[in-house]
Amino acid sequence: MTFAKLLIANRGEIAIRIARAATDLGIRTVAVHSEDDALSLHTRRAEEVLPLRGRGAAAYLDIAAVIAAAKASGADAVHPGYGFLSENAEFATACAEAGLTFVGPRPETLRLFGDKASARAFATRNNVPVPPGTDGPTELSDARLFLAAQGGAPVMVKAIAGGGGRGMRIVANPDEIEEAFARCRSEAEAAFGSGDLYVERLIGQARHIEVQIIGDATGAVSHLHERECTLQRRNQKIVEVAPSPSLSPGLRGRIAAAALSLARAAAYENLGTFEFLVDSERESFFFMEANPRLQVEHTVTEEVLGLDLVQAQIAVAAGRTLADLGLAQERVPSPRGYAVQLRINLETMDRTGAVMPAGGVLSAFEPPSGPGIRVDHFGYAGYRTSAAFDAMIAKVIVHSPTPDYADAVRKAGRALAEFRIEGAGTNIPFLLALLDHPAVRANTIDTRFVEANIEALVGTAQDGRRAPRFFPDAGGAAESASTAVAAPAGTVAAESPMQATVVAIGVSVGDLVRPGQQLAVLEAMKMEHLVTAVTGGIVRAVVASKGETLMAGAPIVFIEAADVEPEGEADGHDADPDAIRPDLAE
């Protein structure tokens, strides 16, 4: 089985990522967009584009509208990407009922792991440890009781649905819990359509480790090694690494075995991630949650393994087995070197680390490049950003093939410093400061590192020591200045037909020129080009000079039109074949 056409039920960089993977497989692609998102770059990276009614995230969350678009386009499969409908069991079911293949886990898997409370219970039944916490949707009164029972230890209020740091707050004392509950519930309802919450004890001094899983319809399951996502801000990942540079071989093996155990017990099909909090000093870990979808940070696994996980998703959804794909566990390659991903957000930060969304019209967008550097993005110069969606505009992914993690961190900083985005504030200066911190370079961090050092990091980011250095954006100004020369009344311009350097000007003010007469000699790409008069008349102004570089369309001379015979016809004789052109004589 294969797919003829794939509808991508998402936007931005992940929609572009999916479109490229599908196109390389020979599958036609269909993009969708909300009414206020028609200029997002993903709409230019698919063969077909269909609008959705509504604005903002609500349009992408409209199951009936997305299904209708898929049917109207003739698609036979739907890829949800991540976020939006990617973990929605009702959407997966609706796809099946409409005769569409959902590229992702089965609906029952989405229900199991899309509810973090049921996922915790499932892990406990399968002898995988979880942090102490409440069971199922929790009311504020029960959350207060749980906090009181922790003996002063802080707790984490978490949305039962979704992920990505939304609907999550740390609460350290009873006075904070009511506000945290309200904010978490509001965020969760807006992002995932469910405001259910639960509470668990906060694990201090932890690292965040996740295992990439893939399974097929035969029940075969493999792990594709682990990633580390310890560097977070407000529970949102900002730097991801594969493989983890922190785990001992024994702990790494036990975490991978726990992830495989859960995946097999769930008869897991397609791609997913099992996430754990790890105490490296005690060589212990807790299951945190499972994300039954493609992850934002899938890219670092791809880089160290040389795989395309989106194509693997599509192939499994089409009925291919892990054995067919060379992904049976014994054939999964070992990671080569380290890969680091940096999330580039449109935002500004004050001295306390408080974040404000940023936006505007991007006047410059120049990603870094070179060996081992990949940028997944949807930015372009002239793009008007939207406050209706996630702040992430790009992901910078670097791969260093050496076994030294510090090499990857250094390369990531270098690539980041080459990324030019103008027209809106970004977190690039903050990420540069983070990568420069001695603890980050030495990998002596935990999940609370950013919060504990936020003011120092922001201070470093704002002092400009690691600010990227670019040429001023003078190209457009130079061009406009060149073409904005005022024309004398009643004249027409003889213009440069290309960007070129003036070699010679053959006329002066007051000269009578004939149609076809040479006016100037230009040089471009090591070749000379003649500029001739298209009309006869009198030269009223010479506005270019020898050695000047002109842009295409820039004026060279201005001519007042007059009735003059074409060159070579004035005296009725042919031009002298031995005559030497003035510029050549010079």
C-alpha positions as CSV (number, residue, x, y, z in Angstrom):
1,M,0.0,0.0,0.0
2,T,1.1,3.6,-0.7
3,F,-0.6,6.9,-0.6
4,A,-1.4,9.1,-3.6
5,K,-2.1,12.3,-1.8
6,L,-1.4,13.5,1.8
7,L,-3.2,16.4,3.5
8,I,-1.1,18.1,6.1
9,A,-3.3,19.2,9.0
10,N,-0.8,21.7,10.4
11,R,1.1,24.9,9.6
12,G,4.6,26.5,9.7
13,E,7.9,24.6,9.8
14,I,6.4,21.2,10.6
15,A,4.0,21.4,7.7
16,I,7.0,22.2,5.4
17,R,9.0,19.3,6.9
18,I,6.1,16.9,6.2
19,A,5.6,18.2,2.7
20,R,9.2,17.6,1.8
21,A,9.3,14.1,3.2
22,A,6.1,13.1,1.3
23,T,7.2,14.7,-1.9
24,D,10.5,12.8,-1.8
25,L,8.3,9.6,-1.5
26,G,6.4,10.6,-4.6
27,I,3.2,11.5,-2.7
28,R,1.3,14.7,-3.6
29,T,0.7,17.1,-0.8
30,V,-2.2,19.4,0.3
31,A,-1.7,22.3,2.7
32,V,-4.4,24.0,4.7
33,H,-4.5,27.5,6.3
34,S,-6.7,29.6,8.4
35,E,-8.1,32.9,7.1
36,D,-5.3,34.9,8.8
37,D,-2.5,32.5,7.8
38,A,-2.6,32.5,4.0
39,L,0.9,34.0,3.8
40,S,2.6,31.4,5.9
41,L,5.4,29.7,3.9
42,H,3.9,26.2,4.2
43,T,1.2,27.3,1.8
44,R,3.9,27.6,-0.9
45,R,5.5,24.2,-0.2
46,A,2.6,21.9,-1.1
47,E,1.1,21.1,-4.6
48,E,-2.4,22.2,-3.4
49,V,-3.6,24.7,-0.9
50,L,-7.1,24.8,0.7
51,P,-8.4,27.5,3.1
52,L,-10.1,26.7,6.4
53,R,-12.9,28.9,7.7
54,G,-12.0,30.8,10.8
55,R,-8.9,32.5,12.3
56,G,-6.1,31.4,14.5
57,A,-5.6,28.0,16.1
58,A,-9.4,27.4,16.1
59,A,-9.5,26.9,12.4
60,Y,-6.8,24.2,12.5
61,L,-8.7,22.5,15.4
62,D,-11.9,22.2,13.5
63,I,-12.1,18.4,12.9
64,A,-15.1,18.6,10.5
65,A,-13.5,21.3,8.4
66,V,-10.1,19.5,8.1
67,I,-11.8,16.2,7.2
68,A,-13.9,18.1,4.6
69,A,-10.8,19.6,3.1
70,A,-9.1,16.2,2.9
71,K,-12.1,14.7,1.1
72,A,-12.5,17.6,-1.3
73,S,-8.8,17.4,-2.2
74,G,-8.9,13.7,-2.9
75,A,-6.4,12.9,-0.2
76,D,-6.2,9.4,1.1
77,A,-4.1,10.1,4.2
78,V,-3.8,12.9,6.8
79,H,-0.6,13.8,8.7
80,P,-1.3,15.9,11.8
81,G,2.3,16.9,12.6
82,Y,2.5,17.9,16.3
83,G,0.2,20.1,18.4
84,F,-3.3,20.9,17.1
85,L,-5.0,17.6,16.4
86,S,-2.0,15.3,16.6
87,E,-3.0,13.7,19.9
88,N,-6.8,13.9,19.3
89,A,-8.4,10.4,19.3
90,E,-11.7,11.8,18.0
91,F,-9.8,13.2,15.0
92,A,-8.1,9.9,14.3
93,T,-11.4,8.2,14.5
94,A,-13.0,10.7,12.2
95,C,-10.3,10.1,9.7
96,A,-10.9,6.4,9.7
97,E,-14.7,6.9,9.3
98,A,-14.0,9.1,6.3
99,G,-11.8,6.5,4.7
100,L,-8.6,8.5,5.4
101,T,-5.5,7.0,6.9
102,F,-4.3,8.9,10.0
103,V,-0.5,9.0,10.0
104,G,0.0,8.4,13.7
105,P,-0.9,5.9,16.5
106,R,-4.3,4.2,16.7
107,P,-7.2,6.1,18.5
108,E,-7.0,3.9,21.5
109,T,-3.3,4.6,21.9
110,L,-4.0,8.4,21.7
111,R,-6.7,8.0,24.4
112,L,-4.4,6.1,26.7
113,F,-1.4,8.4,26.4
114,G,-3.2,11.6,25.6
115,D,-4.6,11.5,29.2
116,K,-1.6,11.9,31.5
117,A,-3.5,10.4,34.5
118,S,-4.3,7.2,32.6
119,A,-0.7,7.1,31.3
120,R,0.6,7.3,34.9
121,A,-1.8,4.4,35.9
122,F,-0.7,2.4,32.9
123,A,3.0,2.8,33.8
124,T,2.3,1.8,37.4
125,R,0.5,-1.4,36.2
126,N,3.6,-2.2,34.1
127,N,6.0,-1.7,37.0
128,V,7.5,1.5,35.7
129,P,7.9,4.1,38.5
130,V,6.1,7.4,38.4
131,P,6.4,10.5,40.7
132,P,3.8,10.7,43.5
133,G,0.7,12.5,42.4
134,T,-3.1,12.6,42.2
135,D,-5.1,10.1,40.1
136,G,-7.3,11.5,37.4
137,P,-8.8,14.9,37.0
138,T,-8.2,16.8,40.2
139,E,-10.2,19.6,41.7
140,L,-8.6,22.6,43.5
141,S,-9.6,21.3,47.0
142,D,-7.8,17.9,46.3
143,A,-4.8,19.8,45.0
144,R,-4.6,21.7,48.2
145,L,-4.6,18.5,50.2
146,F,-1.9,17.0,48.1
147,L,0.3,20.0,48.4
148,A,-0.2,20.0,52.2
149,A,0.9,16.3,52.4
150,Q,4.2,17.0,50.7
151,G,5.9,18.4,53.8
152,G,6.9,21.7,52.2
153,A,8.1,20.2,48.9
154,P,6.8,21.9,45.8
155,V,4.3,20.3,43.4
156,M,3.7,20.6,39.6
157,V,0.2,21.4,38.4
158,K,-0.2,19.8,34.9
159,A,-2.8,19.6,32.2
160,I,-4.0,16.0,31.6
161,A,-4.1,16.6,27.9
162,G,-1.5,18.0,25.5
163,G,2.1,19.0,26.2
164,G,4.7,21.6,25.1
165,G,4.8,23.2,28.6
166,R,1.3,24.6,28.3
167,G,-1.0,24.1,31.3
168,M,1.9,23.6,33.7
169,R,2.9,25.6,36.8
170,I,5.2,24.9,39.8
171,V,3.5,25.6,43.2
172,A,5.6,26.0,46.3
173,N,3.1,27.3,48.8
174,P,-0.7,27.2,49.3
175,D,-1.2,30.9,48.4
176,E,-0.1,30.2,44.8
177,I,-2.2,27.2,44.0
178,E,-5.5,28.8,43.2
179,E,-3.9,31.2,40.6
180,A,-1.8,28.4,39.2
181,F,-4.9,26.2,38.8
182,A,-6.8,29.0,37.0
183,R,-3.9,29.7,34.6
184,C,-3.2,26.1,33.8
185,R,-6.9,25.4,33.2
186,S,-7.2,28.4,30.8
187,E,-4.1,27.5,28.9
188,A,-5.1,23.8,28.6
189,E,-8.6,24.6,27.4
190,A,-7.2,27.0,24.7
191,A,-4.5,24.7,23.5
192,F,-6.0,21.2,23.8
193,G,-9.7,21.7,24.3
194,S,-9.7,20.2,27.8
195,G,-9.1,22.0,31.1
196,D,-8.6,18.8,33.2
197,L,-5.6,19.0,35.6
198,Y,-3.7,16.8,38.0
199,V,-0.9,17.4,40.5
200,E,2.3,15.6,41.1
201,R,5.3,16.1,43.3
202,L,8.1,18.1,41.8
203,I,11.3,16.1,41.2
204,G,14.3,18.4,42.0
205,Q,17.8,18.2,40.5
206,A,16.3,16.2,37.6
207,R,17.3,15.6,34.0
208,H,14.7,15.2,31.3
209,I,15.3,12.1,29.1
210,E,13.0,10.8,26.4
211,V,13.2,7.7,24.3
212,Q,12.1,7.6,20.6
213,I,9.8,4.6,19.9
214,I,8.5,3.2,16.6
215,G,6.1,0.3,16.2
216,D,4.3,-1.4,13.3
217,A,1.0,-3.2,12.9
218,T,2.5,-6.6,13.5
219,G,3.3,-5.6,17.1
220,A,7.1,-5.1,16.5
221,V,8.5,-2.2,18.5
222,S,12.0,-0.6,18.4
223,H,13.6,2.2,20.2
224,L,15.7,4.7,18.3
225,H,17.8,5.7,21.3
226,E,17.2,8.7,23.6
227,R,17.3,12.5,23.6
228,E,18.0,14.9,26.4
229,C,15.8,18.0,26.9
230,T,17.0,19.2,30.3
231,L,17.5,22.9,29.3
232,Q,14.0,24.3,29.6
233,R,12.3,27.6,30.4
234,R,8.9,27.5,32.1
235,N,8.7,23.8,31.4
236,Q,9.2,24.4,27.6
237,K,12.1,22.8,26.0
238,I,14.5,25.2,24.3
239,V,17.6,23.0,23.7
240,E,17.5,19.3,22.8
241,V,20.4,16.9,22.4
242,A,20.8,13.4,20.9
243,P,22.0,11.2,22.4
244,S,22.1,12.2,26.0
245,P,25.6,13.1,27.1
246,S,24.6,12.5,30.8
247,L,23.6,8.8,31.1
248,S,25.7,5.9,32.3
249,P,25.4,2.8,30.0
250,G,23.5,1.0,32.7
251,L,20.9,3.8,33.3
252,R,20.6,4.3,29.5
253,G,19.8,0.6,29.0
254,R,17.2,0.6,31.9
255,I,15.4,3.6,30.6
256,A,15.2,2.2,27.0
257,A,13.9,-1.1,28.4
258,A,11.2,0.7,30.3
259,A,10.1,2.6,27.2
260,L,10.0,-0.6,25.2
261,S,8.1,-2.4,27.9
262,L,5.4,0.3,27.9
263,A,5.3,0.4,24.1
264,R,4.8,-3.3,23.8
265,A,2.2,-3.4,26.5
266,A,0.2,-0.7,24.6
267,A,0.7,-2.5,21.2
268,Y,2.2,0.8,20.1
269,E,2.0,1.6,16.4
270,N,3.8,4.4,14.5
271,L,6.0,7.0,16.1
272,G,6.0,8.1,19.7
273,T,8.1,9.3,22.6
274,F,8.3,8.1,26.2
275,E,9.6,10.8,28.6
276,F,11.3,10.3,32.0
277,L,12.7,12.4,34.8
278,V,16.1,11.1,35.8
279,D,18.2,11.4,38.9
280,S,21.7,10.6,37.5
281,E,23.4,10.7,40.9
282,R,21.0,8.0,42.3
283,E,20.8,6.2,38.9
284,S,17.0,6.3,39.2
285,F,14.2,7.5,36.9
286,F,10.4,8.2,36.8
287,F,8.0,7.9,33.9
288,M,6.6,11.3,33.2
289,E,4.4,11.0,30.1
290,A,4.2,9.7,26.6
291,N,3.7,11.8,23.5
292,P,1.9,9.7,20.9
293,R,3.0,11.8,17.9
294,L,6.0,13.3,16.1
295,Q,8.1,15.5,18.5
296,V,9.4,18.9,17.7
297,E,12.9,17.6,18.5
298,H,12.7,14.5,16.2
299,T,15.4,16.3,14.1
300,V,18.3,15.5,16.4
301,T,17.5,11.8,16.3
302,E,17.4,12.0,12.5
303,E,20.8,13.6,12.4
304,V,22.7,11.2,14.6
305,L,21.1,8.1,13.1
306,G,20.8,9.2,9.4
307,L,17.1,8.5,9.3
308,D,14.0,10.3,8.1
309,L,11.4,9.8,10.8
310,V,8.6,11.5,8.9
311,Q,9.1,9.1,6.0
312,A,9.2,6.2,8.5
313,Q,5.8,7.4,9.9
314,I,4.2,7.5,6.5
315,A,5.6,4.1,5.6
316,V,4.3,2.4,8.8
317,A,0.9,4.1,8.3
318,A,0.9,2.6,4.7
319,G,1.4,-0.9,6.1
320,R,5.2,-1.3,6.0
321,T,6.9,-3.2,8.8
322,L,9.9,-2.3,10.8
323,A,11.7,-5.2,9.2
324,D,10.8,-3.8,5.8
325,L,12.3,-0.4,6.8
326,G,15.5,-1.8,8.3
327,L,14.3,-0.7,11.8
328,A,14.1,-4.0,13.6
329,Q,15.9,-3.3,16.9
330,E,19.0,-5.3,15.9
331,R,19.4,-3.2,12.8
332,V,18.8,0.3,14.3
333,P,22.1,2.2,13.9
334,S,24.1,3.5,16.9
335,P,24.2,7.3,17.3
336,R,27.1,9.0,15.5
337,G,28.4,12.0,17.5
338,Y,26.0,14.5,18.9
339,A,23.2,16.7,17.5
340,V,21.8,19.8,19.1
341,Q,18.6,21.6,18.3
342,L,17.8,25.2,19.3
343,R,14.3,26.6,19.1
344,I,14.2,30.1,17.7
345,N,11.2,32.1,19.1
346,L,9.9,35.5,18.2
347,E,10.0,37.1,21.7
348,T,11.7,39.6,23.9
349,M,12.8,39.2,27.6
350,D,13.1,41.7,30.4
351,R,15.9,41.6,33.0
352,T,13.8,39.2,35.2
353,G,13.4,36.8,32.3
354,A,9.7,37.6,31.7
355,V,8.9,36.8,28.1
356,M,6.8,38.9,25.8
357,P,5.8,37.8,22.3
358,A,7.4,39.8,19.5
359,G,6.2,40.3,16.0
360,G,6.3,42.5,12.9
361,V,7.3,42.3,9.3
362,L,10.6,40.4,8.9
363,S,13.0,42.7,6.9
364,A,15.8,40.1,6.9
365,F,15.8,36.3,7.3
366,E,19.1,34.6,6.6
367,P,19.6,31.2,8.2
368,P,23.1,29.7,8.8
369,S,24.4,27.0,6.6
370,G,27.4,24.7,6.1
371,P,28.3,21.1,6.8
372,G,26.2,19.6,9.6
373,I,23.9,22.6,9.9
374,R,20.1,22.3,9.2
375,V,17.4,24.9,9.7
376,D,13.8,23.9,9.7
377,H,11.8,27.2,9.4
378,F,9.0,29.1,7.8
379,G,10.4,32.6,7.8
380,Y,11.2,34.9,4.9
381,A,11.9,38.5,4.3
382,G,8.6,40.3,4.0
383,Y,6.7,37.8,6.2
384,R,4.2,39.5,8.5
385,T,4.2,37.4,11.7
386,S,1.1,36.4,13.6
387,A,0.4,36.5,17.3
388,A,-2.3,33.9,16.9
389,F,0.2,31.0,16.9
390,D,3.2,29.5,18.6
391,A,6.2,31.9,18.8
392,M,8.7,29.4,17.3
393,I,9.8,30.5,13.8
394,A,12.7,28.1,13.3
395,K,14.8,25.3,14.6
396,V,18.6,25.3,14.2
397,I,19.9,21.8,14.2
398,V,23.7,21.0,14.2
399,H,25.4,17.7,14.0
400,S,29.0,17.1,15.2
401,P,30.3,13.6,14.3
402,T,32.9,13.6,17.1
403,P,32.4,11.9,20.4
404,D,33.0,15.1,22.3
405,Y,29.8,16.8,23.3
406,A,31.6,20.2,23.7
407,D,32.2,20.2,20.0
408,A,28.5,20.1,19.3
409,V,27.8,22.9,21.8
410,R,30.5,25.1,20.2
411,K,29.2,24.4,16.7
412,A,25.6,25.2,17.8
413,G,26.8,28.6,19.1
414,R,28.7,29.3,15.9
415,A,25.6,28.5,13.7
416,L,23.3,30.5,15.9
417,A,25.6,33.6,15.7
418,E,25.2,33.4,11.9
419,F,21.4,33.5,12.0
420,R,20.1,36.9,10.9
421,I,16.5,37.8,11.7
422,E,15.5,41.5,11.6
423,G,12.1,43.1,11.9
424,A,11.1,41.2,15.1
425,G,12.8,40.4,18.4
426,T,14.0,36.8,18.9
427,N,15.6,34.7,21.6
428,I,18.8,34.2,19.7
429,P,20.9,36.5,22.1
430,F,19.5,34.5,25.0
431,L,20.4,31.2,23.5
432,L,23.9,32.4,22.7
433,A,24.3,33.4,26.4
434,L,23.0,30.0,27.4
435,L,25.4,28.1,25.2
436,D,28.2,30.2,26.5
437,H,27.5,29.4,30.2
438,P,30.3,27.2,31.7
439,A,27.7,24.9,33.3
440,V,26.1,24.3,29.9
441,R,29.4,23.6,28.2
442,A,30.3,21.3,31.0
443,N,26.8,19.7,31.1
444,T,26.4,20.2,34.8
445,I,22.7,21.2,34.6
446,D,19.2,20.2,35.6
447,T,15.7,21.1,34.6
448,R,15.6,24.1,36.8
449,F,19.0,25.5,35.6
450,V,17.5,28.2,33.4
451,E,15.1,29.5,36.0
452,A,17.9,29.6,38.6
453,N,20.2,31.6,36.4
454,I,17.7,33.6,34.4
455,E,18.8,37.1,35.4
456,A,22.5,36.4,34.7
457,L,21.6,34.8,31.4
458,V,19.4,37.7,30.3
459,G,22.1,40.2,31.4
460,T,24.7,38.5,29.3
461,A,22.2,38.4,26.4
462,Q,21.5,42.1,26.6
463,D,25.1,43.3,27.0
464,G,25.8,42.6,23.4
465,R,29.1,40.7,23.9
466,R,27.8,37.8,21.8
467,A,25.5,39.8,19.5
468,P,25.7,38.5,15.9
469,R,27.5,41.0,13.6
470,F,26.1,41.6,10.1
471,F,26.6,44.1,7.4
472,P,24.1,47.0,7.6
473,D,21.2,46.6,5.3
474,A,22.5,49.1,2.8
475,G,21.7,47.3,-0.4
476,G,18.2,48.5,-0.7
477,A,19.1,52.0,0.3
478,A,21.9,52.2,-2.2
479,E,19.6,51.0,-5.0
480,S,16.9,53.4,-4.1
481,A,19.3,56.3,-3.9
482,S,20.8,55.4,-7.3
483,T,17.4,55.1,-9.0
484,A,15.9,58.2,-7.3
485,V,17.9,60.8,-9.3
486,A,15.6,63.6,-10.4
487,A,15.2,63.7,-14.1
488,P,15.5,67.1,-15.7
489,A,12.2,68.3,-17.2
490,G,11.4,66.9,-20.6
491,T,14.1,64.2,-20.6
492,V,14.2,60.5,-20.7
493,A,16.8,58.3,-19.0
494,A,19.3,55.9,-20.6
495,E,19.5,53.2,-18.0
496,S,21.8,50.5,-16.9
497,P,20.3,47.2,-18.2
498,M,21.9,45.2,-15.3
499,Q,24.0,45.6,-12.1
500,A,27.3,46.7,-13.6
501,T,30.3,49.0,-13.2
502,V,30.8,52.0,-15.5
503,V,33.9,51.6,-17.6
504,A,33.5,54.7,-19.7
505,I,31.0,57.5,-20.4
506,G,31.1,58.6,-24.1
507,V,29.1,61.8,-24.0
508,S,28.9,65.1,-22.2
509,V,26.2,67.6,-21.3
510,G,25.1,69.4,-24.4
511,D,26.2,66.7,-26.9
512,L,23.9,65.9,-29.7
513,V,23.4,62.1,-29.8
514,R,21.8,60.0,-32.5
515,P,19.6,56.9,-32.1
516,G,21.8,53.9,-31.6
517,Q,24.9,56.0,-30.7
518,Q,27.1,54.6,-27.9
519,L,26.6,56.4,-24.6
520,A,28.5,54.3,-22.1
521,V,30.4,51.0,-21.6
522,L,29.6,48.8,-18.6
523,E,31.3,45.8,-17.2
524,A,29.5,42.9,-15.5
525,M,30.6,39.3,-14.9
526,K,34.0,40.2,-16.6
527,M,32.3,41.1,-19.8
528,E,31.7,44.6,-21.4
529,H,28.3,45.8,-22.4
530,L,27.4,48.8,-24.5
531,V,24.6,51.2,-23.6
532,T,23.3,53.0,-26.7
533,A,20.8,55.8,-27.2
534,V,17.2,54.6,-27.9
535,T,16.3,58.1,-29.1
536,G,18.1,61.0,-30.6
537,G,18.4,64.3,-28.8
538,I,20.5,66.5,-26.6
539,V,22.3,65.2,-23.4
540,R,21.0,67.4,-20.5
541,A,22.6,65.5,-17.6
542,V,25.2,62.8,-17.0
543,V,24.5,61.3,-13.6
544,A,26.9,58.3,-13.6
545,S,30.7,58.3,-13.4
546,K,33.5,56.0,-14.4
547,G,34.1,53.3,-11.8
548,E,30.6,53.6,-10.2
549,T,28.6,50.4,-9.7
550,L,25.1,50.8,-10.8
551,M,22.0,48.7,-10.1
552,A,19.7,47.5,-12.9
553,G,17.5,50.4,-14.0
554,A,19.8,53.1,-12.6
555,P,20.0,56.2,-15.0
556,I,23.3,57.0,-16.7
557,V,22.4,60.0,-18.8
558,F,19.2,62.1,-19.4
559,I,18.4,63.0,-23.0
560,E,16.0,65.7,-24.3
561,A,14.4,64.1,-27.4
562,A,15.0,65.8,-30.7
563,D,14.6,64.9,-34.4
564,V,18.1,63.5,-35.1
565,E,19.0,61.0,-37.9
566,P,20.3,57.6,-36.7
567,E,24.0,57.3,-36.4
568,G,25.8,56.6,-39.7
569,E,23.1,58.2,-41.9
570,A,23.9,61.9,-41.4
571,D,26.4,62.3,-44.2
572,G,25.0,59.5,-46.4
573,H,28.3,57.5,-46.1
574,D,29.0,54.3,-44.3
575,A,31.0,54.6,-41.1
576,D,34.7,54.3,-41.3
577,P,35.6,50.6,-40.5
578,D,39.0,51.7,-39.3
579,A,37.8,54.3,-36.9
580,I,38.8,53.7,-33.3
581,R,36.1,54.0,-30.6
582,P,37.0,56.7,-28.0
583,D,36.9,54.3,-25.1
584,L,39.1,51.8,-26.9
585,A,41.5,54.5,-27.9
586,E,41.8,55.4,-24.2
